């Protein structure tokens, strides 16, 4: 059985009501018998608008050539799920990457039967290497405490996945990996969240249009000397 350690990078959001979008999926495949990384995966995802802001590209270390080879989310997920295989656990550093991938799969009408046996290893490793069980330990600090030299650049999906995999391998004998599936409740909650975000976005757009119309009327009155 394999462990798939994955990391997502997202488009930076600049306002409320903006849906999150994944722009990179990085992952490592660990063989549980040898306790070694046996394969890696990386794909860049093109947002629906086709545009990735300069601040996002800078934050996730995305180059122009990376943007040029980015593919639609559905295509990226097809590649990822094929690479994942059949018999596996899914792991990430923190639960956010679970929420984001479920959320975007729902929006793109992608089945979630492949998303199984998920485990958030941030909490478990945090309990092993620190005495503060309530804090969310950052990946950089976890690597430092565990005396693991980080590779690559932070906030680059594939590099964060590799570093997370190194942490998992070091503490694998102390970590409990559960088998599970995405529940109907989780799908309902994410669907509700999507609906609320879309409604907020529409409301904000209406408000922006009203402000623009009001500003235009004011400008016309000034130009007419009223």
C-alpha positions as CSV (number, residue, x, y, z in Angstrom):
1,X,0.0,0.0,0.0
2,X,1.2,3.5,-0.8
3,X,0.9,6.9,0.9
4,X,0.2,9.9,-1.3
5,X,1.4,13.1,0.3
6,X,0.0,16.0,-1.6
7,X,0.2,19.8,-1.4
8,X,-2.0,22.4,-3.2
9,X,-1.1,26.0,-4.1
10,X,-4.0,28.4,-4.8
11,X,-4.7,31.7,-6.5
12,X,-4.5,34.6,-4.1
13,X,-7.9,36.1,-3.4
14,X,-8.3,39.9,-3.4
15,X,-11.9,40.2,-2.3
16,X,-14.7,38.5,-0.4
17,X,-16.9,36.3,-2.6
18,X,-14.0,35.1,-4.8
19,X,-13.9,31.4,-5.1
20,X,-10.6,29.7,-4.4
21,X,-8.8,28.1,-7.3
22,X,-6.0,25.5,-7.3
23,X,-3.0,26.5,-9.5
24,X,-0.6,23.7,-8.6
25,X,-0.8,20.1,-7.3
26,X,2.4,18.6,-6.0
27,X,2.6,15.0,-4.6
28,X,4.9,12.2,-3.6
29,X,4.2,8.5,-3.5
30,X,5.6,6.6,-0.5
31,X,5.9,2.9,-0.5
32,X,4.9,1.7,3.0
33,X,7.1,-1.4,2.9
34,X,10.4,0.4,2.0
35,X,9.4,3.7,3.6
36,X,10.8,5.6,0.7
37,X,9.5,8.0,-1.9
38,X,9.1,6.0,-5.1
39,X,7.5,8.6,-7.4
40,X,6.6,12.3,-7.7
41,X,3.8,14.2,-9.4
42,X,3.4,17.8,-10.3
43,X,0.9,19.7,-12.5
44,X,0.0,23.4,-12.9
45,X,-3.6,24.3,-13.2
46,X,-5.0,27.1,-15.3
47,X,-7.7,29.1,-13.5
48,X,-11.0,29.5,-15.4
49,X,-10.1,33.1,-16.2
50,X,-6.7,31.9,-17.6
51,X,-5.0,34.6,-15.6
52,X,-2.7,34.2,-12.6
53,X,-1.7,37.4,-10.9
54,X,1.9,38.4,-10.5
55,X,1.6,38.3,-6.7
56,X,0.4,34.7,-6.9
57,X,3.1,33.7,-9.3
58,X,5.7,35.3,-7.0
59,X,4.3,33.6,-3.9
60,X,4.3,30.1,-5.3
61,X,7.5,30.5,-7.4
62,X,5.6,30.0,-10.6
63,X,7.6,30.8,-13.8
64,X,6.2,31.9,-17.2
65,X,6.9,28.5,-18.6
66,X,4.9,26.9,-15.8
67,X,2.0,29.2,-16.6
68,X,2.3,28.3,-20.3
69,X,2.0,24.6,-19.6
70,X,-0.9,24.9,-17.1
71,X,-3.9,22.8,-18.0
72,X,-7.7,23.0,-17.0
73,X,-8.6,21.6,-13.5
74,X,-10.5,18.6,-14.9
75,X,-7.5,17.5,-17.0
76,X,-5.2,18.0,-14.0
77,X,-7.4,15.9,-11.8
78,X,-7.6,13.2,-14.4
79,X,-3.8,13.0,-14.5
80,X,-3.5,13.1,-10.7
81,X,-6.1,10.4,-10.0
82,X,-4.6,8.1,-12.6
83,X,-1.1,8.6,-11.0
84,X,-2.5,8.0,-7.5
85,X,-3.4,4.4,-8.4
86,X,-5.8,2.1,-6.5
87,X,-4.5,1.2,-3.0
88,X,-3.4,4.2,-1.0
89,X,-3.8,6.7,1.8
90,X,-4.0,10.4,1.1
91,X,-2.1,12.8,3.4
92,X,-1.6,16.5,3.6
93,X,-0.1,19.1,6.1
94,X,-3.4,20.5,7.5
95,X,-7.0,20.0,6.6
96,X,-7.3,23.0,4.2
97,X,-6.0,21.0,1.3
98,X,-8.8,18.5,1.8
99,X,-11.4,21.2,1.8
100,X,-10.0,22.9,-1.3
101,X,-9.8,19.8,-3.4
102,X,-13.3,18.6,-2.4
103,X,-14.7,22.1,-3.0
104,X,-13.3,22.4,-6.5
105,X,-14.2,18.9,-7.5
106,X,-17.8,19.6,-6.6
107,X,-17.8,22.8,-8.6
108,X,-16.4,20.9,-11.6
109,X,-18.8,17.9,-11.2
110,X,-15.9,15.5,-10.6
111,X,-16.8,12.4,-8.6
112,X,-15.1,12.0,-5.2
113,X,-15.0,8.3,-4.9
114,X,-11.2,8.4,-5.4
115,X,-10.8,10.7,-2.4
116,X,-10.4,8.1,0.3
117,X,-8.3,7.2,3.4
118,X,-7.5,10.9,4.0
119,X,-5.3,11.8,7.0
120,X,-4.2,15.2,8.2
121,X,-0.6,14.5,9.5
122,X,0.0,18.0,10.7
123,X,-1.8,17.4,14.0
124,X,-0.3,14.0,14.6
125,X,3.3,15.1,14.0
126,X,2.8,18.2,16.0
127,X,1.8,16.1,19.0
128,X,5.0,14.0,18.5
129,X,7.5,16.9,18.3
130,X,6.0,19.6,20.5
131,X,4.2,19.9,23.8
132,X,1.6,22.4,22.5
133,X,-1.2,20.3,21.2
134,X,-3.4,23.2,20.4
135,X,-1.2,25.2,18.0
136,X,-1.1,24.6,14.2
137,X,2.6,23.8,13.6
138,X,3.9,25.3,10.3
139,X,5.8,23.0,7.9
140,X,9.0,25.1,8.1
141,X,9.0,24.9,11.9
142,X,8.2,21.2,11.9
143,X,11.2,20.5,9.6
144,X,13.4,22.5,11.9
145,X,12.3,20.8,15.1
146,X,12.6,17.4,13.4
147,X,16.1,18.3,12.2
148,X,15.2,17.7,8.5
149,X,16.9,19.9,6.0
150,X,14.2,21.4,3.7
151,X,14.6,21.0,0.0
152,X,13.4,23.5,-2.7
153,X,11.3,26.5,-2.0
154,X,8.5,27.1,0.5
155,X,5.0,27.5,-1.0
156,X,6.0,25.5,-4.1
157,X,3.6,22.6,-4.2
158,X,6.0,19.8,-5.2
159,X,8.7,21.0,-2.8
160,X,6.2,21.3,0.1
161,X,4.9,17.8,-0.7
162,X,8.5,16.3,-0.7
163,X,9.3,18.0,2.6
164,X,6.0,16.8,4.2
165,X,6.8,13.3,2.9
166,X,10.2,13.4,4.7
167,X,8.5,14.3,7.9
168,X,6.0,11.4,7.5
169,X,8.7,8.9,6.7
170,X,10.7,10.0,9.9
171,X,7.7,9.5,12.2
172,X,5.8,6.8,10.2
173,X,5.9,4.3,13.0
174,X,4.3,6.7,15.4
175,X,1.5,7.8,13.0
176,X,-1.9,6.2,12.7
177,X,-3.3,6.2,9.2
178,X,-7.1,5.8,9.0
179,X,-9.3,4.5,6.2
180,X,-12.3,6.6,5.4
181,X,-14.4,8.2,2.6
182,X,-15.8,11.6,1.9
183,X,-19.1,11.7,3.7
184,X,-22.4,13.1,2.4
185,X,-22.3,15.6,5.2
186,X,-18.9,16.9,4.0
187,X,-20.2,17.2,0.4
188,X,-23.3,19.0,1.7
189,X,-21.2,21.5,3.7
190,X,-18.9,22.3,0.9
191,X,-21.8,22.6,-1.6
192,X,-23.5,25.1,0.9
193,X,-20.2,27.0,1.2
194,X,-19.9,27.3,-2.6
195,X,-23.5,28.6,-2.9
196,X,-22.9,31.2,-0.1
197,X,-19.7,32.4,-1.8
198,X,-21.4,32.7,-5.2
199,X,-24.3,34.6,-3.6
200,X,-21.9,37.0,-1.8
201,X,-20.0,37.5,-5.0
202,X,-23.2,38.5,-6.9
203,X,-24.3,40.8,-4.1
204,X,-20.9,42.6,-4.1
205,X,-21.0,43.0,-7.9
206,X,-24.5,44.6,-7.6
207,X,-23.2,46.9,-5.0
208,X,-20.1,47.8,-7.1
209,X,-22.4,48.5,-10.1
210,X,-24.6,50.8,-7.9
211,X,-21.5,52.7,-6.8
212,X,-20.2,53.0,-10.3
213,X,-23.6,54.3,-11.5
214,X,-23.8,56.8,-8.6
215,X,-20.3,58.1,-9.4
216,X,-21.2,58.5,-13.1
217,X,-24.3,60.5,-12.2
218,X,-22.3,62.7,-9.9
219,X,-19.7,63.3,-12.5
220,X,-22.3,64.2,-15.1
221,X,-23.9,66.7,-12.8
222,X,-20.5,68.4,-12.1
223,X,-19.8,68.6,-15.8
224,X,-23.2,70.2,-16.4
225,X,-22.6,72.7,-13.6
226,X,-25.5,71.5,-11.4
